[in-house]
């Protein structure tokens, strides 16, 4: 018990050391989050040792709050050949894949990531590929960072900026069209952060955000 309390104190101190950040995950409950509806859900989201874990397909997990301009940070890991994602500025209630950008979480050894560079860890899924592979092997923790300010978006992986793009650019519009997205895709100026369930086992921890002007 004393060790658990000490670890919680260290966790809180680490977050407090980052000025302006607020914790989105308290390390022990799903407070501040809601499961988005899914037909015939399986498995569930649970908390274990300050870690948020998805098993099966219980439904995507979305923040209660919405965020416009932000610096989002969290740590994630996957099982071997795993696949998941983190969406941002999601303004709907169903599946975010059609309307919001996904930061891809993946074991780059899986076939889909080998065949498509824009489905590798750190990519803007189906849109922009990471400049190189900075991911760590399955079972090891990776650090995600997304900085969104207006139309300008950056994806960081393990301390390296791997993707950057402008939502208002012709290049983005062309890539979205090629990926089969309609004109409303990524059009929301504010929305929720969403953690994806994708049948793969995925773990999250140290989820925090700083709101930007």
KASUL-V102036 format. One record per run of one state. SS is the DSSP state (@ for helix, = for strand, . for the rest). FROM is the first residue (numbers start at 1). LEN is the number of residues. Records with the same first field share a line. If there is no record, write none. Layout:
SS: FROM-LEN + FROM-LEN
//
This chain:
.: 1-1 + 17-4 + 24-9 + 36-8 + 49-2 + 56-5 + 64-3 + 68-2 + 79-4 + 91-5 + 99-2 + 107-4 + 116-1 + 120-4 + 125-3 + 129-13 + 150-2 + 158-2 + 167-3 + 179-12 + 196-6 + 212-2
@: 2-15 + 96-3 + 111-5 + 117-3 + 170-9
=: 21-3 + 33-3 + 44-5 + 51-5 + 61-3 + 67-1 + 70-9 + 83-8 + 101-6 + 124-1 + 128-1 + 142-8 + 152-6 + 160-7 + 191-5 + 202-10
//
